[in-house]
Amino acid sequence: MTATATATTRTRSAPSRPASWLRVFAALVRRDAQVTRGELGTLIAQGVVMPFLLLYVFGKIIATMGFVDDSYAEVLFPGLIAMVTFAAALQSSAMPLVIDFATGREIEDRLMAPVPTALIAVEKIVFAALRAMFCAVIMVPIGFLALGGLPYPASGIPLAVAATVVGSLVSAAFGITLGTALPPQRISAMYAMVLVPLMFTGSAQYPWPMIDGILWFQILSLFNPMTYFSEVMRAALVPDAVEHLNPWLSMGLLLATMVIFGALAIRGFCRRAVA
């Protein structure tokens, strides 16, 4: 069965009531959740090993050696939450989608669902974001173990949660955009050309205002949406420890990026679905 024929069949059978679409949407989410249950160990390992080692080595061991201040770990932790969440959403959306469109079997089953194609793309974005938020939650016990506690104000938790939700959606939408644009043979290049630069130019390891002595790198970081995610997390959790961008400006830019990448992701998904 071709993708075009599948899309035609789905369009003819799609119910007209949005309430029916929501039931199908929920069923798609449940199906993805069942698949993820089998990968739970891998997901936890991905969300635990690297951030724990980064936080412990840079925040504790290097601090003990006197190369950084003891308070660096507390400043690093909010940025690591942003980095882990962003990476998890990107990996959970881009790679599976490239594989789905390459093999055809999984994506054809979804395209036969009686809902608009755009809603299937939205489900992909939402579920990848949910996986990323799960990784963000895992960071809480990691921080407690590595830092010996979580010395952050409770008043900043609502802003941190809001930033995590929006940041996850931004990265998931970006991942879908990449997944619909990259051919299968180029997916390995995503790590070298996209993921690694994003992780190291997103202000996760450093507060953005404090790199004003390296102007070109500071400007480059402004083009990375993870920068605004990291800066909001610092504004929420360590508001007085270091300089940071205005959190409402950062949230506004994150929301705008979410809308832009969301539109590109849906457009790209619909285009690939009928190609």
BASEDREN-614524 format. One record per residue (C-alpha): residue number from 0; x, y, z. Coordinates in Angstrom, 1 decimal, m for minus. Layout:
N
+-----+--------+--------+--------+
| num |     c1 |     c2 |     c3 |
+-----+--------+--------+--------+
| NUM |      X |      Y |      Z |
...
+-----+--------+--------+--------+
END
This chain:
275
+-----+--------+--------+--------+
| num |     c1 |     c2 |     c3 |
+-----+--------+--------+--------+
|   0 |    0.0 |    0.0 |    0.0 |
|   1 |    1.4 |    3.4 |   m1.0 |
|   2 |    1.4 |    6.4 |    1.3 |
|   3 |   m0.8 |    8.2 |   m1.1 |
|   4 |   m3.4 |    5.5 |   m1.1 |
|   5 |   m3.2 |    5.3 |    2.6 |
|   6 |   m3.8 |    9.0 |    3.0 |
|   7 |   m6.8 |    8.8 |    0.6 |
|   8 |   m8.4 |    6.0 |    2.5 |
|   9 |   m7.9 |    7.8 |    5.8 |
|  10 |   m9.3 |   11.0 |    4.4 |
|  11 |  m12.5 |    9.3 |    3.3 |
|  12 |  m13.0 |    7.5 |    6.6 |
|  13 |  m12.1 |   10.4 |    8.9 |
|  14 |  m15.0 |   11.3 |   11.2 |
|  15 |  m16.2 |   14.9 |   11.2 |
|  16 |  m16.5 |   15.4 |   14.9 |
|  17 |  m13.5 |   16.7 |   16.9 |
|  18 |  m14.6 |   14.6 |   19.9 |
|  19 |  m13.9 |   11.5 |   17.9 |
|  20 |  m10.5 |   12.8 |   16.9 |
|  21 |   m9.6 |   13.3 |   20.6 |
|  22 |  m10.5 |    9.7 |   21.3 |
|  23 |   m8.3 |    8.5 |   18.5 |
|  24 |   m5.5 |   10.9 |   19.6 |
|  25 |   m5.7 |    9.4 |   23.1 |
|  26 |   m5.5 |    5.9 |   21.7 |
|  27 |   m2.4 |    6.8 |   19.7 |
|  28 |   m0.8 |    8.2 |   22.9 |
|  29 |   m1.7 |    5.0 |   24.8 |
|  30 |   m0.1 |    2.9 |   22.0 |
|  31 |    3.1 |    4.8 |   22.2 |
|  32 |    3.1 |    4.6 |   25.9 |
|  33 |    2.8 |    0.8 |   25.7 |
|  34 |    5.8 |    0.7 |   23.4 |
|  35 |    7.8 |    3.0 |   25.6 |
|  36 |    7.2 |    0.7 |   28.6 |
|  37 |    9.3 |   m1.9 |   26.9 |
|  38 |   12.1 |    0.7 |   26.5 |
|  39 |   11.8 |    2.2 |   30.0 |
|  40 |   15.1 |    0.9 |   31.2 |
|  41 |   16.9 |    2.4 |   28.2 |
|  42 |   15.1 |    5.7 |   28.6 |
|  43 |   16.0 |    5.9 |   32.3 |
|  44 |   19.6 |    5.0 |   31.5 |
|  45 |   19.8 |    7.7 |   28.9 |
|  46 |   18.3 |   10.2 |   31.3 |
|  47 |   20.5 |    9.3 |   34.3 |
|  48 |   24.1 |    8.3 |   33.3 |
|  49 |   25.3 |   11.3 |   31.4 |
|  50 |   23.7 |   14.1 |   33.5 |
|  51 |   24.8 |   12.4 |   36.8 |
|  52 |   28.4 |   12.1 |   35.5 |
|  53 |   28.4 |   15.7 |   34.2 |
|  54 |   27.0 |   17.1 |   37.4 |
|  55 |   29.3 |   15.1 |   39.6 |
|  56 |   32.5 |   15.6 |   37.7 |
|  57 |   32.1 |   19.3 |   36.9 |
|  58 |   30.2 |   20.2 |   40.0 |
|  59 |   31.9 |   18.2 |   42.6 |
|  60 |   35.3 |   16.7 |   41.5 |
|  61 |   36.5 |   19.8 |   39.6 |
|  62 |   35.2 |   22.0 |   42.4 |
|  63 |   37.2 |   20.0 |   44.9 |
|  64 |   40.3 |   20.5 |   42.8 |
|  65 |   39.7 |   24.3 |   43.0 |
|  66 |   39.2 |   24.9 |   39.3 |
|  67 |   35.6 |   26.2 |   39.8 |
|  68 |   33.7 |   27.6 |   42.7 |
|  69 |   31.7 |   25.2 |   45.0 |
|  70 |   28.5 |   27.0 |   43.9 |
|  71 |   29.0 |   26.0 |   40.2 |
|  72 |   27.2 |   22.8 |   40.7 |
|  73 |   24.0 |   24.6 |   41.8 |
|  74 |   24.3 |   26.9 |   38.7 |
|  75 |   25.1 |   23.9 |   36.4 |
|  76 |   22.1 |   21.8 |   37.5 |
|  77 |   19.3 |   24.0 |   35.9 |
|  78 |   21.2 |   24.0 |   32.6 |
|  79 |   21.6 |   20.3 |   32.7 |
|  80 |   17.9 |   19.8 |   33.2 |
|  81 |   17.4 |   21.9 |   30.0 |
|  82 |   20.0 |   20.0 |   28.1 |
|  83 |   18.8 |   16.5 |   29.0 |
|  84 |   15.1 |   17.5 |   28.3 |
|  85 |   16.0 |   19.1 |   25.0 |
|  86 |   18.1 |   16.1 |   23.9 |
|  87 |   15.5 |   13.6 |   25.0 |
|  88 |   12.7 |   15.3 |   23.0 |
|  89 |   14.9 |   15.6 |   19.9 |
|  90 |   16.0 |   12.0 |   20.0 |
|  91 |   12.5 |   10.7 |   20.7 |
|  92 |   11.0 |   12.5 |   17.7 |
|  93 |   13.6 |   12.7 |   14.9 |
|  94 |   15.1 |    9.2 |   14.9 |
|  95 |   11.9 |    7.2 |   15.2 |
|  96 |   10.2 |    9.2 |   12.5 |
|  97 |   13.1 |    8.8 |   10.0 |
|  98 |   12.9 |    5.0 |   10.7 |
|  99 |    9.0 |    5.0 |   10.3 |
| 100 |    9.1 |    6.7 |    7.0 |
| 101 |   12.0 |    4.5 |    5.8 |
| 102 |   10.3 |    1.2 |    6.6 |
| 103 |    6.7 |    2.4 |    6.0 |
| 104 |    4.8 |   m0.2 |    8.1 |
| 105 |    4.4 |    1.7 |   11.4 |
| 106 |    3.7 |    5.0 |    9.8 |
| 107 |    1.1 |    3.5 |    7.4 |
| 108 |   m0.8 |    2.1 |   10.3 |
| 109 |   m1.0 |    5.5 |   11.9 |
| 110 |   m1.9 |    7.2 |    8.6 |
| 111 |   m4.9 |    4.9 |    8.4 |
| 112 |   m6.3 |    6.3 |   11.7 |
| 113 |   m9.5 |    8.2 |   11.2 |
| 114 |   m8.1 |   11.6 |   12.0 |
| 115 |   m6.4 |   14.4 |   10.0 |
| 116 |   m2.8 |   13.9 |    9.1 |
| 117 |   m1.9 |   17.0 |   11.0 |
| 118 |   m3.2 |   15.5 |   14.3 |
| 119 |   m1.0 |   12.5 |   13.9 |
| 120 |    2.0 |   14.9 |   13.6 |
| 121 |    0.8 |   16.7 |   16.8 |
| 122 |    0.6 |   13.4 |   18.6 |
| 123 |    4.2 |   12.6 |   17.6 |
| 124 |    5.2 |   16.0 |   19.0 |
| 125 |    3.3 |   15.6 |   22.2 |
| 126 |    4.5 |   12.1 |   23.0 |
| 127 |    8.1 |   13.0 |   22.4 |
| 128 |    7.7 |   16.0 |   24.7 |
| 129 |    6.1 |   13.7 |   27.4 |
| 130 |    9.2 |   11.4 |   27.2 |
| 131 |   11.4 |   14.4 |   27.6 |
| 132 |    9.5 |   15.6 |   30.6 |
| 133 |    9.9 |   12.2 |   32.2 |
| 134 |   13.7 |   12.6 |   31.8 |
| 135 |   13.4 |   16.0 |   33.4 |
| 136 |   11.6 |   14.4 |   36.4 |
| 137 |   14.4 |   11.8 |   36.7 |
| 138 |   16.9 |   14.8 |   37.1 |
| 139 |   15.4 |   15.6 |   40.5 |
| 140 |   16.8 |   12.5 |   42.4 |
| 141 |   20.0 |   12.9 |   40.3 |
| 142 |   20.4 |   16.4 |   41.6 |
| 143 |   19.6 |   15.3 |   45.1 |
| 144 |   22.3 |   12.6 |   45.0 |
| 145 |   25.0 |   14.6 |   43.3 |
| 146 |   24.4 |   17.9 |   45.2 |
| 147 |   23.5 |   16.4 |   48.6 |
| 148 |   20.1 |   18.1 |   48.3 |
| 149 |   18.3 |   20.6 |   46.2 |
| 150 |   18.9 |   24.1 |   47.5 |
| 151 |   16.4 |   25.8 |   45.2 |
| 152 |   13.5 |   28.1 |   46.2 |
| 153 |   10.0 |   26.5 |   46.0 |
| 154 |    8.7 |   29.8 |   44.4 |
| 155 |   10.6 |   29.1 |   41.3 |
| 156 |    9.1 |   25.6 |   40.7 |
| 157 |    6.0 |   26.8 |   38.7 |
| 158 |    8.3 |   28.8 |   36.2 |
| 159 |   10.7 |   25.8 |   35.9 |
| 160 |    7.8 |   23.4 |   35.2 |
| 161 |    6.3 |   25.8 |   32.6 |
| 162 |    9.7 |   26.2 |   30.9 |
| 163 |   10.2 |   22.4 |   30.9 |
| 164 |    6.8 |   21.9 |   29.2 |
| 165 |    7.4 |   24.5 |   26.5 |
| 166 |   11.1 |   23.6 |   26.0 |
| 167 |   10.1 |   19.9 |   25.5 |
| 168 |    7.5 |   20.9 |   22.9 |
| 169 |   10.0 |   23.1 |   21.1 |
| 170 |   12.6 |   20.3 |   20.9 |
| 171 |   10.0 |   17.7 |   19.9 |
| 172 |    8.7 |   19.9 |   17.1 |
| 173 |   12.2 |   20.6 |   15.9 |
| 174 |   12.9 |   16.9 |   15.9 |
| 175 |    9.8 |   16.2 |   13.8 |
| 176 |   11.0 |   18.9 |   11.4 |
| 177 |   14.4 |   17.2 |   11.1 |
| 178 |   12.9 |   13.8 |   10.8 |
| 179 |   10.7 |   14.8 |    7.9 |
| 180 |   13.5 |   16.6 |    6.2 |
| 181 |   16.4 |   14.2 |    6.6 |
| 182 |   16.7 |   11.0 |    4.4 |
| 183 |   17.4 |    7.8 |    6.4 |
| 184 |   21.1 |    7.7 |    5.4 |
| 185 |   21.7 |   11.1 |    6.9 |
| 186 |   20.3 |   10.4 |   10.4 |
| 187 |   23.7 |    9.5 |   11.8 |
| 188 |   25.0 |   12.9 |   10.7 |
| 189 |   22.3 |   14.5 |   12.9 |
| 190 |   24.4 |   13.9 |   16.0 |
| 191 |   27.6 |   15.4 |   14.6 |
| 192 |   25.9 |   18.3 |   12.7 |
| 193 |   22.9 |   19.1 |   14.8 |
| 194 |   22.7 |   17.5 |   18.3 |
| 195 |   26.2 |   18.1 |   19.6 |
| 196 |   26.4 |   21.8 |   18.5 |
| 197 |   22.9 |   22.3 |   20.1 |
| 198 |   24.1 |   20.8 |   23.4 |
| 199 |   27.2 |   23.0 |   23.6 |
| 200 |   25.8 |   26.3 |   22.4 |
| 201 |   22.6 |   26.2 |   24.4 |
| 202 |   24.0 |   27.9 |   27.6 |
| 203 |   23.5 |   24.7 |   29.6 |
| 204 |   27.0 |   24.8 |   31.1 |
| 205 |   27.3 |   28.6 |   31.4 |
| 206 |   25.1 |   31.6 |   32.0 |
| 207 |   24.6 |   33.4 |   28.7 |
| 208 |   25.3 |   37.0 |   30.0 |
| 209 |   28.6 |   35.9 |   31.4 |
| 210 |   30.2 |   35.0 |   28.0 |
| 211 |   30.1 |   38.6 |   26.7 |
| 212 |   33.9 |   38.5 |   26.4 |
| 213 |   33.4 |   36.0 |   23.5 |
| 214 |   31.0 |   38.0 |   21.5 |
| 215 |   30.8 |   35.7 |   18.4 |
| 216 |   29.9 |   32.7 |   20.6 |
| 217 |   27.4 |   34.7 |   22.6 |
| 218 |   25.7 |   35.7 |   19.3 |
| 219 |   25.8 |   32.1 |   18.1 |
| 220 |   24.1 |   31.0 |   21.3 |
| 221 |   21.2 |   33.3 |   20.6 |
| 222 |   20.2 |   31.2 |   17.6 |
| 223 |   19.8 |   28.1 |   19.8 |
| 224 |   16.4 |   27.8 |   21.4 |
| 225 |   17.9 |   25.8 |   24.2 |
| 226 |   19.7 |   28.9 |   25.4 |
| 227 |   16.3 |   30.4 |   26.4 |
| 228 |   15.3 |   27.2 |   28.1 |
| 229 |   18.5 |   27.1 |   30.1 |
| 230 |   18.2 |   30.8 |   31.0 |
| 231 |   14.6 |   30.4 |   32.2 |
| 232 |   15.6 |   27.4 |   34.4 |
| 233 |   18.4 |   29.5 |   36.0 |
| 234 |   16.0 |   32.4 |   36.5 |
| 235 |   13.6 |   30.1 |   38.3 |
| 236 |   16.0 |   28.0 |   40.4 |
| 237 |   19.0 |   30.3 |   41.0 |
| 238 |   17.6 |   33.8 |   40.5 |
| 239 |   20.2 |   35.6 |   42.6 |
| 240 |   23.3 |   33.4 |   42.0 |
| 241 |   24.2 |   34.6 |   38.5 |
| 242 |   23.1 |   37.0 |   35.8 |
| 243 |   20.5 |   35.6 |   33.4 |
| 244 |   18.3 |   36.8 |   30.6 |
| 245 |   14.9 |   38.2 |   31.5 |
| 246 |   12.8 |   35.0 |   32.1 |
| 247 |    9.6 |   36.5 |   30.4 |
| 248 |   11.6 |   37.5 |   27.4 |
| 249 |   13.1 |   33.9 |   27.2 |
| 250 |    9.6 |   32.3 |   27.7 |
| 251 |    8.2 |   34.5 |   25.0 |
| 252 |   11.0 |   33.5 |   22.5 |
| 253 |   10.5 |   29.9 |   23.5 |
| 254 |    6.7 |   30.1 |   22.8 |
| 255 |    7.4 |   31.8 |   19.4 |
| 256 |    9.9 |   29.1 |   18.5 |
| 257 |    7.4 |   26.4 |   19.5 |
| 258 |    4.8 |   27.9 |   17.1 |
| 259 |    7.3 |   28.2 |   14.3 |
| 260 |    8.7 |   24.7 |   14.6 |
| 261 |    5.3 |   23.3 |   15.3 |
| 262 |    4.0 |   24.7 |   12.0 |
| 263 |    7.1 |   23.4 |   10.1 |
| 264 |    6.8 |   20.0 |   11.7 |
| 265 |    3.2 |   19.6 |   10.8 |
| 266 |    3.8 |   20.8 |    7.2 |
| 267 |    6.8 |   18.5 |    6.8 |
| 268 |    4.9 |   15.5 |    8.2 |
| 269 |    1.9 |   16.1 |    5.9 |
| 270 |    4.2 |   16.5 |    2.9 |
| 271 |    6.0 |   13.2 |    3.7 |
| 272 |    2.8 |   11.4 |    4.4 |
| 273 |    1.5 |   11.9 |    0.8 |
| 274 |    4.9 |   11.7 |   m1.0 |
+-----+--------+--------+--------+
END
